[in-house]
Amino acid sequence: MIPYKTKTLANGLKVIVHEDPSTPLATMNILYKVGARDESPDKTGFAHLFEHLMFGGSANIPDYDEPLQMAGGDNNAWTNNDVTNYYLTLPADNIETGFWLESDRMLNLAFSKKSLEVQRNVVIEEFKQRYLNQPYGDVWLHLRPLAYKVHPYQWATIGKEISHVENATIEDVKDFFNRFYCPDNASLVVAGNVKADKIFSLAEEWFGGIQRSVVKRSPYPVEPPQTEKRELTVERDIPFDSIYRAYHTCSRLDKEFYAVDLLTDIMNRGRSSRLFHALVKEKNLFSEINTYTTSDFDKGLLVIEGKLIKGVKMKDAEAAIDEELARLCNGEINDEEVEKVINKVESTMEFSEMDLADRALNLAIADYMGDINLANTEIELYQAVKAKDIQEQARQIFRESNCSVLYYLSKTQSN
């Protein structure tokens, strides 16, 4: 259980406080409701670029890291398709330093050509190192546009291509900042050895004067139902052939999500799970196989990915996957399997409450999902799932016409 108190400022900033007197620390988490899906198709990678630019200095604080380190703190950030999240941890007595730093860059980020050039080069290098020059690194650069034809989930968080970030201008990044990095598009969570009344007062003092955004968001285009199987084959200098199957499924916000999430766990969570036991352990077709949902806030994907044992033919590996999927759809999912994966989810969620920063993030995500109390009650939604619910989702998802397949082949094996 994560106790919390909330207050919304006049400018729309949601402030959430979790008091924990057992620690000398405090965590500040600011979640901005902007991700890769908010970018223009011809200007992608901007949300991720801003993850870096936000540390490049603001109007009154030229160096973000130095004062935070002097206050005994550290920080980090991450971006995905839906949100950008910034967080810092420091001694609770120094929490006002966090308010000073975060409010100043929300109010007036420093847009200098030098800062843009430095962070642009960092992002370009990351694109090359993590996505282009690393084995299997460009998988999602192919899989997303294969699965999505209309929705902006069709590009990865890093962007469609390097040129979009290379050609970004000061005007481009200013426009993106003014649209999304504003109090009414963010939630602020403070967790730790703090008092709610004091935090609400600090929030009003440091953030209350920042203006709301005047820009209205456009609705995201809706991805039409997929009506036929899609396939793409690429060859790379990799050691093992791999297969990636993407199936359209529900949103993280849909009630069906909990059955879908448990379905992926039954398929592939632990050494006794169905796909691992059948395809890795018994038939020795794959060296590893994984199944997961993308957990997106719009309609997402259920992904099956596996690396084939050298010498195994792709058609044999695919046939074995199909056989297991047919068993899920047409066979029996027993109550013991369901109870087992629910227990694992419950353990994971309890473990996530041990860390102060994780608790703050859980509250921020739950708030974005529309009900902050989900941070405490979401496990009940998993516990309510029955075997028949999981099988119903399996039958709905695992249709050939709903599948996009990336065959990622080794050049050495295909020669």
C-alpha positions as CSV (number, residue, x, y, z in Angstrom):
1,M,0.0,0.0,0.0
2,I,1.3,3.4,-1.0
3,P,-0.4,6.2,0.9
4,Y,-0.6,9.5,-0.9
5,K,-2.2,13.0,-0.9
6,T,-2.9,15.1,-4.0
7,K,-3.4,18.7,-5.0
8,T,-3.9,20.3,-8.4
9,L,-2.5,23.8,-8.9
10,A,-4.5,26.5,-10.8
11,N,-2.2,26.0,-13.8
12,G,-3.1,22.3,-14.0
13,L,0.0,20.7,-12.4
14,K,-1.0,17.6,-10.5
15,V,1.1,17.3,-7.3
16,I,1.2,13.9,-5.5
17,V,2.9,13.4,-2.2
18,H,3.8,10.1,-0.6
19,E,5.1,10.5,3.0
20,D,7.7,8.0,4.2
21,P,9.4,9.0,7.5
22,S,11.5,5.8,7.5
23,T,14.0,7.2,5.0
24,P,16.3,10.2,5.1
25,L,15.8,10.7,1.4
26,A,13.2,12.2,-1.0
27,T,12.5,11.5,-4.6
28,M,11.0,13.9,-7.1
29,N,9.4,12.4,-10.2
30,I,8.1,14.6,-13.0
31,L,6.2,12.7,-15.7
32,Y,5.5,14.7,-18.9
33,K,2.7,13.3,-21.0
34,V,4.7,13.4,-24.2
35,G,6.4,10.6,-26.1
36,A,7.3,9.5,-29.6
37,R,3.6,9.3,-30.6
38,D,3.4,13.1,-30.2
39,E,5.9,13.7,-33.0
40,S,5.3,14.7,-36.6
41,P,6.1,11.9,-39.1
42,D,8.8,14.0,-40.7
43,K,10.3,15.2,-37.4
44,T,10.7,12.1,-35.2
45,G,13.1,11.5,-32.3
46,F,12.2,14.8,-30.6
47,A,10.8,13.4,-27.4
48,H,14.0,11.5,-26.9
49,L,16.1,14.5,-27.9
50,F,14.4,16.5,-25.2
51,E,15.3,13.8,-22.7
52,H,18.8,15.0,-23.2
53,L,18.1,18.7,-23.9
54,M,16.4,19.1,-20.5
55,F,19.8,18.6,-18.9
56,G,21.5,21.2,-21.0
57,G,20.7,24.2,-18.7
58,S,17.9,26.6,-18.1
59,A,17.5,30.4,-17.9
60,N,18.8,30.7,-14.4
61,I,20.7,27.4,-14.0
62,P,23.4,26.9,-16.7
63,D,24.4,23.5,-15.3
64,Y,21.6,21.2,-14.0
65,D,23.9,18.5,-12.6
66,E,26.3,20.6,-10.5
67,P,23.9,22.1,-7.9
68,L,22.1,18.7,-7.6
69,Q,25.4,16.9,-6.9
70,M,26.3,19.6,-4.4
71,A,23.0,18.9,-2.6
72,G,23.9,15.2,-2.4
73,G,21.5,14.1,-5.2
74,D,21.5,12.2,-8.5
75,N,19.1,12.0,-11.4
76,N,18.1,10.3,-14.6
77,A,15.4,10.2,-17.2
78,W,13.8,7.9,-19.8
79,T,11.4,8.2,-22.8
80,N,9.1,5.8,-24.5
81,N,6.3,6.2,-27.0
82,D,3.8,7.6,-24.5
83,V,5.7,9.6,-21.8
84,T,8.9,11.2,-20.8
85,N,10.0,10.8,-17.2
86,Y,12.5,12.7,-15.1
87,Y,13.5,11.8,-11.6
88,L,16.0,12.8,-8.9
89,T,16.8,11.6,-5.4
90,L,18.5,13.6,-2.7
91,P,18.5,14.1,1.1
92,A,15.0,15.1,2.1
93,D,16.3,18.2,3.8
94,N,17.5,19.5,0.4
95,I,14.2,18.8,-1.5
96,E,13.8,22.5,-2.3
97,T,16.9,22.2,-4.6
98,G,14.8,19.8,-6.7
99,F,12.0,22.3,-6.9
100,W,14.4,25.0,-8.0
101,L,15.9,22.9,-10.7
102,E,12.8,21.3,-12.1
103,S,10.7,24.5,-12.1
104,D,13.4,26.5,-13.8
105,R,13.7,24.2,-16.8
106,M,9.9,23.9,-17.1
107,L,9.6,27.6,-17.0
108,N,12.4,28.5,-19.4
109,L,14.7,25.9,-20.9
110,A,17.9,27.4,-22.4
111,F,17.7,27.0,-26.1
112,S,21.3,27.7,-27.2
113,K,22.8,26.5,-30.5
114,K,25.7,25.0,-28.5
115,S,23.4,22.9,-26.3
116,L,21.4,21.7,-29.3
117,E,24.5,20.7,-31.1
118,V,26.0,18.9,-28.1
119,Q,22.8,16.9,-27.4
120,R,22.1,16.3,-31.1
121,N,25.6,14.7,-31.4
122,V,24.9,12.5,-28.3
123,V,21.6,11.3,-29.8
124,I,23.1,10.6,-33.2
125,E,25.9,8.6,-31.7
126,E,23.4,6.7,-29.6
127,F,21.3,6.0,-32.8
128,K,24.4,4.6,-34.5
129,Q,25.8,2.6,-31.5
130,R,22.5,1.1,-30.1
131,Y,20.4,0.7,-33.3
132,L,22.6,0.6,-36.3
133,N,26.0,-0.9,-35.2
134,Q,24.7,-3.4,-32.6
135,P,23.6,-7.0,-33.5
136,Y,19.8,-7.1,-33.6
137,G,19.7,-3.3,-32.7
138,D,17.5,-2.3,-35.7
139,V,14.8,-4.8,-35.1
140,W,12.2,-2.3,-34.0
141,L,13.1,0.1,-36.8
142,H,11.7,-2.6,-39.1
143,L,9.0,-4.2,-36.9
144,R,7.1,-1.1,-35.9
145,P,6.5,0.2,-39.5
146,L,5.6,-3.4,-40.5
147,A,2.9,-3.6,-37.7
148,Y,1.7,0.0,-37.8
149,K,0.6,1.9,-41.0
150,V,-1.2,4.8,-39.6
151,H,-0.6,5.3,-35.8
152,P,2.6,7.1,-34.7
153,Y,3.7,3.9,-32.9
154,Q,5.1,3.1,-36.4
155,W,8.5,4.7,-35.4
156,A,10.8,3.9,-32.5
157,T,11.5,6.3,-29.7
158,I,14.9,7.1,-31.2
159,G,13.1,8.2,-34.3
160,K,12.6,7.0,-37.9
161,E,16.0,8.0,-39.2
162,I,19.0,10.0,-38.1
163,S,18.3,12.9,-40.5
164,H,15.3,14.0,-38.5
165,V,17.5,14.9,-35.5
166,E,20.4,16.0,-37.7
167,N,18.1,18.6,-39.3
168,A,16.3,19.8,-36.2
169,T,16.5,23.6,-35.8
170,I,16.2,25.8,-32.7
171,E,12.7,26.8,-33.9
172,D,11.7,23.1,-34.1
173,V,12.8,22.3,-30.6
174,K,11.3,25.5,-29.1
175,D,7.9,24.7,-30.7
176,F,8.0,21.1,-29.4
177,F,8.9,22.4,-25.9
178,N,6.1,25.0,-25.8
179,R,3.5,22.4,-26.8
180,F,4.3,19.7,-24.3
181,Y,6.6,20.8,-21.4
182,C,4.1,22.7,-19.4
183,P,2.4,22.2,-16.0
184,D,-1.0,21.1,-17.3
185,N,0.8,18.3,-19.2
186,A,2.7,17.0,-16.3
187,S,2.4,15.3,-12.9
188,L,4.8,15.9,-10.0
189,V,5.3,13.2,-7.4
190,V,7.4,13.8,-4.3
191,A,8.0,10.7,-2.1
192,G,10.1,10.3,1.1
193,N,10.7,12.0,4.4
194,V,8.5,15.0,3.6
195,K,5.2,16.5,4.8
196,A,2.4,16.9,2.3
197,D,1.5,20.5,3.3
198,K,5.1,21.6,2.9
199,I,5.4,20.0,-0.5
200,F,2.2,21.6,-1.7
201,S,3.4,25.0,-0.5
202,L,6.8,24.5,-2.3
203,A,4.9,23.4,-5.4
204,E,2.8,26.6,-5.4
205,E,5.9,28.7,-4.7
206,W,8.1,27.2,-7.5
207,F,5.6,26.0,-10.1
208,G,2.5,28.1,-9.5
209,G,3.6,31.0,-11.6
210,I,4.3,28.9,-14.8
211,Q,1.6,29.4,-17.4
212,R,-0.5,26.6,-18.9
213,S,0.0,25.5,-22.5
214,V,-2.1,27.4,-25.0
215,V,-1.7,24.6,-27.6
216,K,-4.4,22.0,-28.0
217,R,-3.3,18.4,-28.7
218,S,-4.5,16.7,-31.9
219,P,-6.0,13.2,-31.4
220,Y,-3.8,10.3,-32.4
221,P,-4.8,8.6,-35.7
222,V,-6.5,5.2,-35.1
223,E,-4.7,2.2,-36.6
224,P,-7.2,0.2,-38.7
225,P,-7.6,-3.5,-38.0
226,Q,-5.0,-5.6,-39.8
227,T,-6.6,-7.9,-42.4
228,E,-3.7,-10.0,-43.7
229,K,-0.4,-11.4,-42.5
230,R,2.6,-9.2,-43.1
231,E,6.1,-10.4,-43.6
232,L,9.6,-8.8,-43.9
233,T,13.0,-10.5,-44.3
234,V,16.3,-8.8,-43.5
235,E,19.8,-10.2,-43.5
236,R,22.5,-9.0,-41.0
237,D,25.9,-9.9,-39.7
238,I,24.5,-11.7,-36.7
239,P,25.3,-15.1,-35.2
240,F,21.8,-16.7,-35.1
241,D,18.6,-16.4,-37.2
242,S,15.8,-14.8,-35.2
243,I,12.1,-14.4,-35.6
244,Y,9.9,-11.6,-34.3
245,R,6.1,-11.9,-34.4
246,A,3.9,-8.9,-33.5
247,Y,0.2,-9.2,-32.9
248,H,-2.1,-6.2,-32.4
249,T,-3.7,-6.2,-29.0
250,C,-5.4,-3.9,-26.5
251,S,-4.2,-0.7,-24.8
252,R,-2.6,-0.6,-21.3
253,L,-5.7,1.2,-20.3
254,D,-8.2,-1.4,-21.5
255,K,-9.7,-3.9,-19.0
256,E,-8.6,-6.8,-21.2
257,F,-4.9,-5.8,-20.6
258,Y,-4.7,-7.9,-17.4
259,A,-5.7,-11.1,-19.2
260,V,-3.3,-10.4,-22.1
261,D,-0.5,-9.7,-19.7
262,L,-1.1,-12.9,-17.9
263,L,-1.3,-14.7,-21.2
264,T,2.3,-13.7,-22.0
265,D,3.4,-14.9,-18.6
266,I,1.8,-18.3,-19.2
267,M,3.5,-18.5,-22.5
268,N,6.9,-17.4,-21.3
269,R,7.7,-16.5,-17.7
270,G,10.1,-18.8,-16.1
271,R,11.6,-22.2,-17.1
272,S,8.3,-24.0,-16.6
273,S,6.4,-21.7,-18.9
274,R,4.8,-23.2,-22.1
275,L,7.1,-21.8,-24.8
276,F,10.3,-22.2,-22.9
277,H,9.5,-25.8,-21.9
278,A,8.4,-26.9,-25.3
279,L,10.6,-25.0,-27.7
280,V,13.8,-24.5,-25.7
281,K,14.0,-27.4,-23.3
282,E,12.2,-30.2,-25.1
283,K,12.5,-29.6,-28.8
284,N,15.8,-27.6,-28.7
285,L,14.7,-25.3,-31.5
286,F,15.5,-22.0,-29.8
287,S,18.3,-20.8,-27.6
288,E,15.9,-18.3,-26.1
289,I,12.3,-17.2,-26.6
290,N,10.4,-14.3,-25.1
291,T,6.9,-13.1,-25.1
292,Y,5.6,-9.7,-23.8
293,T,3.2,-6.9,-24.4
294,T,4.4,-3.4,-25.3
295,S,2.0,-2.0,-22.7
296,D,1.3,1.1,-24.7
297,F,-1.4,3.6,-23.8
298,D,-2.9,3.3,-27.2
299,K,-3.5,-0.1,-28.8
300,G,-0.3,-2.0,-28.5
301,L,1.4,-5.2,-29.5
302,L,2.0,-8.7,-28.2
303,V,5.4,-9.8,-29.3
304,I,7.0,-13.3,-29.6
305,E,10.7,-13.2,-30.3
306,G,13.2,-16.0,-30.4
307,K,16.7,-16.9,-31.5
308,L,17.0,-20.2,-33.4
309,I,19.6,-22.8,-32.6
310,K,22.2,-22.9,-35.4
311,G,21.1,-25.3,-38.0
312,V,17.3,-25.2,-37.2
313,K,15.2,-24.3,-40.2
314,M,12.9,-21.3,-39.9
315,K,9.9,-23.2,-41.2
316,D,10.4,-25.8,-38.4
317,A,10.7,-23.1,-35.8
318,E,7.6,-21.3,-37.0
319,A,5.6,-24.6,-37.1
320,A,6.5,-25.3,-33.5
321,I,5.4,-21.8,-32.4
322,D,2.1,-22.3,-34.3
323,E,1.6,-25.6,-32.6
324,E,1.9,-24.0,-29.1
325,L,-0.4,-21.1,-30.0
326,A,-3.0,-23.6,-31.2
327,R,-2.8,-25.4,-27.9
328,L,-3.4,-22.1,-26.1
329,C,-6.4,-21.3,-28.3
330,N,-8.0,-24.7,-28.5
331,G,-6.6,-26.6,-25.5
332,E,-7.1,-26.0,-21.9
333,I,-5.6,-23.3,-19.7
334,N,-5.8,-24.6,-16.1
335,D,-6.5,-22.7,-12.9
336,E,-3.1,-23.8,-11.5
337,E,-1.3,-22.1,-14.3
338,V,-3.2,-18.9,-13.8
339,E,-2.7,-18.9,-10.1
340,K,1.0,-19.4,-10.6
341,V,1.5,-16.4,-12.9
342,I,-0.8,-14.2,-10.7
343,N,1.4,-15.0,-7.7
344,K,4.5,-14.0,-9.7
345,V,2.9,-10.7,-10.7
346,E,1.9,-10.0,-7.1
347,S,5.5,-10.7,-6.0
348,T,6.8,-8.3,-8.6
349,M,4.4,-5.6,-7.7
350,E,5.3,-5.9,-4.0
351,F,9.0,-5.8,-4.8
352,S,8.5,-2.6,-6.8
353,E,7.2,-0.9,-3.6
354,M,10.4,-1.4,-1.8
355,D,12.3,1.3,-3.7
356,L,11.3,4.9,-3.0
357,A,11.8,6.0,-6.6
358,D,9.7,3.1,-7.9
359,R,6.9,4.0,-5.6
360,A,7.0,7.6,-6.9
361,L,6.9,6.3,-10.5
362,N,4.0,3.9,-9.7
363,L,2.0,6.8,-8.5
364,A,2.8,8.9,-11.5
365,I,1.9,6.2,-14.0
366,A,-1.3,5.4,-12.2
367,D,-2.3,9.0,-12.3
368,Y,-1.7,9.1,-16.0
369,M,-3.9,6.0,-16.4
370,G,-6.7,8.0,-14.9
371,D,-6.9,6.6,-11.4
372,I,-4.0,7.2,-9.0
373,N,-5.3,4.6,-6.6
374,L,-4.4,1.9,-9.2
375,A,-1.0,2.1,-7.6
376,N,-2.6,0.2,-4.8
377,T,-5.5,-1.7,-6.4
378,E,-4.1,-2.9,-9.7
379,I,-3.2,-6.3,-8.3
380,E,-7.0,-6.9,-7.7
381,L,-7.5,-6.6,-11.5
382,Y,-5.0,-9.3,-12.1
383,Q,-6.5,-11.5,-9.4
384,A,-10.0,-11.2,-11.0
385,V,-8.8,-12.7,-14.3
386,K,-10.0,-16.3,-15.0
387,A,-8.6,-18.9,-17.3
388,K,-11.5,-18.4,-19.8
389,D,-10.6,-14.7,-20.0
390,I,-7.0,-15.5,-21.0
391,Q,-8.1,-18.1,-23.6
392,E,-10.6,-15.7,-25.1
393,Q,-7.8,-13.1,-25.6
394,A,-5.5,-15.8,-27.1
395,R,-8.1,-16.7,-29.7
396,Q,-8.7,-13.1,-30.5
397,I,-5.0,-12.2,-30.8
398,F,-3.4,-15.2,-32.4
399,R,-5.0,-14.9,-35.8
400,E,-2.8,-15.1,-38.9
401,S,-4.3,-11.9,-40.3
402,N,-3.4,-10.1,-37.2
403,C,0.3,-11.1,-37.4
404,S,3.3,-9.2,-38.6
405,V,6.5,-11.3,-38.9
406,L,10.1,-10.1,-39.2
407,Y,12.5,-12.8,-40.3
408,Y,15.9,-11.5,-39.1
409,L,18.5,-13.8,-40.7
410,S,22.2,-14.3,-40.4
411,K,24.1,-13.6,-43.6
412,T,26.6,-16.4,-42.8
413,Q,23.8,-19.0,-42.3
414,S,22.0,-18.0,-45.4
415,N,25.1,-18.2,-47.6
